[in-house]
Amino acid sequence: MFRSKRLSHGAQAVITGAGSGIGEAFAVALAARGGAVVCSDIDKALAEATAARIEAAGGRALATVCDVTRLDDVERLAQTATEWFGGAPDLVINNAGVGAGGHAIGEMSMDDWRWVLDINMWGVIHGCHVFAPMLREAGRGGIINVASTASFAAAPRMGAYNASKAAVLAVTETLAAELADTPIRVTALCPTFVQTNIMKAGRISASSSKIADNLMRWGGVSAESVVKSALAGLDRGHLYVLPQFDARVVWRLKRLLPAGYTKGLGFINRFAANDASGKARACAPE
């Protein structure tokens, strides 16, 4: 049985990418709700900083290193969590991810494609592969996979990122169908711009990075507000959580006017490309 009808309260949670951004916000929020949190990150120091922050506030947390691109690392994470909790976790949040963009398909290197897909896509696949059977056997719990509005928006010059997040959404929907006859809840979190350091840590062209920074500064919301929406959606059994108004607008436009939506994206892409080439000419030496 669940400790609470609200799964986000008193949960034994495992979070990947918990060293910063949305992952850190999930860890802090769940600990504040009486949960115990395993904070995993590829960066040991960041994971330890999140755990220390939780413990300083009187919560329970364990820091551990996990490279989500490696299945054996995720299996060790599950073992570590099970030993620390004294049983299977209640909640798994597959959050670890990186940003990439600024290059058209055919221009982005294969190395960058593989890097993005290894972390964003395979990280979630590994997490679901390892933890879903544990929750199924326990007969309780929940999984939140952090996708993105990019999973369905298909914005130009973001091919690898779009593909990775579309895969996350598809895996989440599939898993939800497979667990529909169980008490296990599955949620896909699909935000737009969130005020995190994902762009600084990603592989993004200089021009796109500047645009993204401006959008995050003026239109981005806090990771804490996104996490609050995600946990409320999980508690209510929602499959999709689109925490921002612009995410919901894109969701509806894509479904109601698919051809017009794509043409609109094409216009924006041409405008951005012309603007970028104009600036390049203006900056070129005589």
C-alpha positions, -999 to 999 in steps of 0.1 A, spaced: 0 0 0 11 36 -5 22 55 26 0 83 14 -25 89 -14 -1 117 -23 29 98 -36 51 128 -34 48 129 4 71 106 24 85 90 -7 117 71 -9 130 87 -40 158 82 -65 168 111 -87 193 112 -115 210 145 -123 202 157 -88 233 179 -86 217 210 -101 186 224 -119 154 205 -120 170 174 -103 182 194 -74 148 211 -71 131 177 -71 154 164 -43 149 194 -21 111 194 -26 107 157 -19 129 159 13 108 189 25 77 167 21 92 141 45 109 119 19 143 103 19 162 110 -13 191 93 -31 208 122 -50 227 108 -80 248 127 -104 278 121 -127 295 149 -107 301 137 -72 307 171 -57 273 184 -70 255 153 -57 271 158 -23 262 195 -23 225 187 -29 225 161 -2 243 184 22 217 211 16 189 186 24 206 174 55 212 209 67 175 215 65 168 184 86 161 160 58 175 126 48 197 123 17 224 101 2 248 113 -25 261 88 -51 277 89 -85 259 76 -115 266 78 -152 232 72 -167 247 63 -201 261 31 -185 235 4 -176 258 -11 -149 260 23 -132 222 25 -131 220 -10 -117 245 -1 -90 223 30 -83 193 7 -78 213 -16 -55 226 14 -34 191 29 -31 175 -5 -21 201 -10 6 198 25 20 160 25 19 157 -11 32 135 -19 2 125 -8 -33 121 30 -39 86 46 -41 96 71 -67 121 73 -95 128 105 -113 148 101 -146 160 136 -149 197 136 -161 200 155 -194 219 178 -215 211 206 -240 222 208 -277 212 229 -306 220 255 -332 229 232 -361 207 219 -389 204 181 -395 234 172 -416 255 199 -400 256 186 -364 284 161 -359 277 125 -352 297 127 -320 272 154 -307 242 133 -318 256 103 -299 264 124 -269 229 138 -266 211 105 -273 234 86 -249 225 108 -220 189 121 -227 175 90 -243 195 60 -230 197 75 -196 159 73 -193 157 39 -210 183 25 -185 164 41 -156 130 26 -167 146 -8 -176 161 -11 -141 135 4 -118 102 -4 -135 105 -41 -127 113 -32 -91 82 -10 -87 61 -36 -105 72 -63 -81 66 -40 -51 32 -32 -65 35 5 -57 53 37 -66 58 61 -95 82 72 -122 86 107 -135 106 110 -168 118 145 -175 111 151 -212 105 186 -227 82 206 -249 109 197 -275 96 162 -274 67 173 -296 75 208 -307 101 198 -334 118 232 -334 144 236 -362 181 233 -355 175 211 -324 173 177 -342 193 157 -317 177 172 -286 142 169 -302 148 133 -311 161 124 -276 132 140 -258 106 125 -283 120 91 -274 116 99 -237 80 108 -242 73 77 -263 90 55 -236 69 72 -209 37 67 -228 45 30 -235 54 24 -198 22 41 -187 2 17 -209 21 -13 -196 15 -3 -160 -21 9 -165 -35 -21 -145 -12 -15 -115 -11 12 -88 22 26 -103 19 61 -117 39 73 -147 43 110 -156 61 128 -184 73 163 -175 74 186 -205 85 221 -197 97 248 -220 124 272 -207 135 266 -171 161 287 -153 188 260 -150 224 256 -163 215 231 -189 225 254 -218 259 263 -202 267 226 -199 254 217 -233 267 217 -269 251 248 -284 262 272 -311 271 307 -299 242 324 -316 216 299 -303 231 300 -268 226 338 -267 190 334 -279 184 307 -253 199 327 -225 176 357 -233 146 334 -235 155 318 -201 161 352 -186 128 368 -197 105 338 -202 120 310 -181 104 299 -149 121 286 -118 130 249 -114 111 249 -82 78 259 -98 82 233 -125 88 206 -99 58 217 -79 36 212 -110 52 178 -117 47 165 -82 11 177 -82 5 160 -116 20 128 -103 -2 128 -72 -32 133 -94 -22 105 -117 -16 127 -148 5 112 -176 14 146 -191 25 176 -171 30 208 -192 38 233 -165 39 265 -186 13 283 -208 35 283 -239 40 245 -236 2 240 -236 -2 264 -266 24 244 -286 7 211 -276 -27 223 -289 -14 240 -321 6 209 -331 -25 187 -328 -51 211 -342 -31 226 -371 -2 203 -378 6 215 -414 2 252 -405 23 246 -374 52 231 -394 50 259 -420 52 284 -392 83 268 -378 98 269 -413 92 306 -416 108 312 -382 138 291 -392 143 310 -425 140 343 -407 165 333 -381 189 319 -408 187 351 -428 191 373 -397 222 353 -387 238 355 -422 231 392 -423 248 397 -390 277 376 -403 280 398 -434 278 430 -413 306 417 -390 328 406 -419 359 426 -427 359 447 -458 
